Amino acid sequence: MVLFRTALVLTIIGALNWLSIGLFRYDFVSDLFGGWDTAGARTIFTLVGIAGIVLIYYLFDRNAVEQNNASK
């Protein structure tokens, strides 16, 4: 459950960042860390990508999603 929620939060952060890039041409994560090629920004981008990969598992594993819903 913790992995699912963490992956979901990171994916939402990534989605909001892409929304701001698409609508306003403003990269919040890069601006926050001083550029897209800094270690901090690259770390966040990497974590968001890993979170997306984790959520792919939850997308296709119906039992994992049902277990998360049942543990609430």
DAQUI-V971516 format. One line per field, one symbol per residue. phi: phi as a letter, one per 40 degrees, with the letter a starting at -180 (. if undefined). psi: psi as a letter, one per 30 degrees, with the letter a starting at -180 (. if undefined). A space follows every 10 residues. Layout:
phi->???
psi->???
This chain:
phi->.ccccccccc ccdccccccc cccbfbcccc ccbghcbccc cccccccccc ccccccdccb bccccccccc cc
psi->eeeeeeeeee eeeeeeeeee eeefhjjeee eegglfglee eeeeeeeeee eeeefeefef jeeeeeeeef f.
